[in-house]
Amino acid sequence: MNNDQISLSKGIASSQVAKLAELISYQTGAIVSRELIKEHAGSITIFSFDEGHSLSEHKTPFDALVQVLEGKTEVSIEGKLHHVESDEIILLPAQKLHALKALKRFKIILTMLRS
């Protein structure tokens, strides 16, 4: 097995240039995710949300950085609403209730580092 095949199991090819928004497609009526990297130290996952779909309020044990690739999302952190759109980021703090809602279709990268 070559290095590219090993890396593909992680979600991306080693040493290859890729357009982030093209790594995942929208699916009508759904949220789609693709794990790009998962290591002991953390993970990077790309998501696409169809309009109107959401992740319900929850907590995570570690901080998570959300980077919006395209579209617009409403992020709730401890009840406070934030509108985040293309080329913007927001930090979801560890152990704080947060949720995401698609105001229109959007794609994000979620980076979680364990510390």
Contacts in CASP RR format, 6 or more apart in sequence:
PFRMAT RR
TARGET T0000
AUTHOR 0000-0000-0000
METHOD contacts of the structure
MODEL  1
MNNDQISLSKGIASSQVAKLAELISYQTGAIVSRELIKEHAGSITIFSFD
EGHSLSEHKTPFDALVQVLEGKTEVSIEGKLHHVESDEIILLPAQKLHAL
KALKRFKIILTMLRS
3 14 0 8 1.000
3 15 0 8 1.000
4 13 0 8 1.000
4 14 0 8 1.000
4 16 0 8 1.000
6 14 0 8 1.000
7 13 0 8 1.000
7 14 0 8 1.000
10 35 0 8 1.000
10 36 0 8 1.000
10 37 0 8 1.000
10 38 0 8 1.000
11 34 0 8 1.000
11 35 0 8 1.000
11 36 0 8 1.000
11 37 0 8 1.000
12 18 0 8 1.000
12 23 0 8 1.000
12 36 0 8 1.000
12 37 0 8 1.000
20 46 0 8 1.000
20 69 0 8 1.000
20 107 0 8 1.000
20 109 0 8 1.000
21 69 0 8 1.000
21 70 0 8 1.000
21 107 0 8 1.000
23 34 0 8 1.000
23 36 0 8 1.000
23 46 0 8 1.000
24 32 0 8 1.000
24 33 0 8 1.000
24 34 0 8 1.000
24 46 0 8 1.000
24 47 0 8 1.000
24 48 0 8 1.000
24 107 0 8 1.000
25 32 0 8 1.000
25 48 0 8 1.000
26 32 0 8 1.000
26 48 0 8 1.000
26 50 0 8 1.000
26 105 0 8 1.000
26 107 0 8 1.000
27 48 0 8 1.000
27 50 0 8 1.000
28 50 0 8 1.000
29 50 0 8 1.000
29 53 0 8 1.000
30 50 0 8 1.000
30 53 0 8 1.000
31 47 0 8 1.000
31 48 0 8 1.000
31 49 0 8 1.000
31 50 0 8 1.000
31 53 0 8 1.000
31 55 0 8 1.000
32 47 0 8 1.000
32 48 0 8 1.000
33 45 0 8 1.000
33 46 0 8 1.000
33 47 0 8 1.000
34 45 0 8 1.000
34 46 0 8 1.000
34 47 0 8 1.000
35 43 0 8 1.000
35 44 0 8 1.000
35 45 0 8 1.000
36 44 0 8 1.000
36 45 0 8 1.000
36 46 0 8 1.000
36 109 0 8 1.000
37 43 0 8 1.000
37 44 0 8 1.000
40 114 0 8 1.000
41 113 0 8 1.000
41 114 0 8 1.000
42 62 0 8 1.000
42 112 0 8 1.000
42 113 0 8 1.000
42 114 0 8 1.000
43 110 0 8 1.000
43 111 0 8 1.000
43 112 0 8 1.000
44 109 0 8 1.000
44 110 0 8 1.000
44 111 0 8 1.000
44 112 0 8 1.000
45 109 0 8 1.000
45 110 0 8 1.000
45 112 0 8 1.000
46 69 0 8 1.000
46 107 0 8 1.000
46 108 0 8 1.000
46 109 0 8 1.000
46 110 0 8 1.000
47 107 0 8 1.000
47 108 0 8 1.000
47 109 0 8 1.000
47 110 0 8 1.000
48 105 0 8 1.000
48 106 0 8 1.000
48 107 0 8 1.000
49 73 0 8 1.000
49 100 0 8 1.000
49 102 0 8 1.000
49 105 0 8 1.000
49 106 0 8 1.000
49 107 0 8 1.000
49 108 0 8 1.000
50 102 0 8 1.000
50 105 0 8 1.000
51 102 0 8 1.000
51 103 0 8 1.000
51 104 0 8 1.000
51 105 0 8 1.000
52 101 0 8 1.000
52 102 0 8 1.000
52 103 0 8 1.000
53 101 0 8 1.000
53 102 0 8 1.000
54 99 0 8 1.000
54 100 0 8 1.000
54 101 0 8 1.000
54 102 0 8 1.000
55 99 0 8 1.000
55 100 0 8 1.000
55 101 0 8 1.000
56 99 0 8 1.000
57 76 0 8 1.000
57 97 0 8 1.000
57 98 0 8 1.000
57 99 0 8 1.000
58 97 0 8 1.000
58 98 0 8 1.000
58 99 0 8 1.000
59 94 0 8 1.000
59 95 0 8 1.000
59 96 0 8 1.000
59 97 0 8 1.000
59 98 0 8 1.000
60 92 0 8 1.000
60 94 0 8 1.000
60 95 0 8 1.000
60 98 0 8 1.000
60 112 0 8 1.000
61 94 0 8 1.000
61 95 0 8 1.000
61 114 0 8 1.000
62 94 0 8 1.000
62 112 0 8 1.000
62 113 0 8 1.000
62 114 0 8 1.000
62 115 0 8 1.000
63 91 0 8 1.000
63 92 0 8 1.000
63 93 0 8 1.000
63 94 0 8 1.000
63 112 0 8 1.000
63 113 0 8 1.000
63 115 0 8 1.000
64 91 0 8 1.000
64 92 0 8 1.000
64 110 0 8 1.000
64 111 0 8 1.000
64 112 0 8 1.000
65 89 0 8 1.000
65 90 0 8 1.000
65 91 0 8 1.000
65 92 0 8 1.000
65 110 0 8 1.000
65 111 0 8 1.000
65 112 0 8 1.000
66 73 0 8 1.000
66 75 0 8 1.000
66 84 0 8 1.000
66 89 0 8 1.000
66 90 0 8 1.000
66 91 0 8 1.000
66 92 0 8 1.000
66 100 0 8 1.000
66 108 0 8 1.000
66 109 0 8 1.000
66 110 0 8 1.000
67 88 0 8 1.000
67 89 0 8 1.000
67 108 0 8 1.000
67 109 0 8 1.000
67 111 0 8 1.000
68 84 0 8 1.000
68 85 0 8 1.000
68 86 0 8 1.000
68 87 0 8 1.000
68 88 0 8 1.000
68 89 0 8 1.000
68 106 0 8 1.000
68 107 0 8 1.000
68 108 0 8 1.000
69 86 0 8 1.000
69 106 0 8 1.000
69 107 0 8 1.000
69 108 0 8 1.000
69 109 0 8 1.000
70 86 0 8 1.000
70 105 0 8 1.000
70 106 0 8 1.000
70 107 0 8 1.000
71 85 0 8 1.000
71 86 0 8 1.000
71 104 0 8 1.000
71 105 0 8 1.000
71 106 0 8 1.000
71 107 0 8 1.000
72 83 0 8 1.000
72 84 0 8 1.000
72 85 0 8 1.000
72 86 0 8 1.000
72 102 0 8 1.000
72 103 0 8 1.000
72 104 0 8 1.000
72 106 0 8 1.000
73 83 0 8 1.000
73 84 0 8 1.000
73 85 0 8 1.000
73 100 0 8 1.000
73 101 0 8 1.000
73 102 0 8 1.000
73 103 0 8 1.000
73 106 0 8 1.000
73 108 0 8 1.000
74 81 0 8 1.000
74 82 0 8 1.000
74 83 0 8 1.000
74 84 0 8 1.000
74 100 0 8 1.000
74 101 0 8 1.000
74 103 0 8 1.000
75 81 0 8 1.000
75 82 0 8 1.000
75 83 0 8 1.000
75 84 0 8 1.000
75 90 0 8 1.000
75 92 0 8 1.000
75 98 0 8 1.000
75 99 0 8 1.000
75 100 0 8 1.000
75 101 0 8 1.000
76 82 0 8 1.000
76 97 0 8 1.000
76 98 0 8 1.000
76 99 0 8 1.000
76 100 0 8 1.000
76 101 0 8 1.000
77 90 0 8 1.000
77 92 0 8 1.000
77 93 0 8 1.000
77 96 0 8 1.000
77 97 0 8 1.000
77 98 0 8 1.000
78 96 0 8 1.000
78 97 0 8 1.000
78 98 0 8 1.000
79 97 0 8 1.000
82 90 0 8 1.000
83 103 0 8 1.000
84 90 0 8 1.000
85 106 0 8 1.000
92 98 0 8 1.000
100 108 0 8 1.000
END
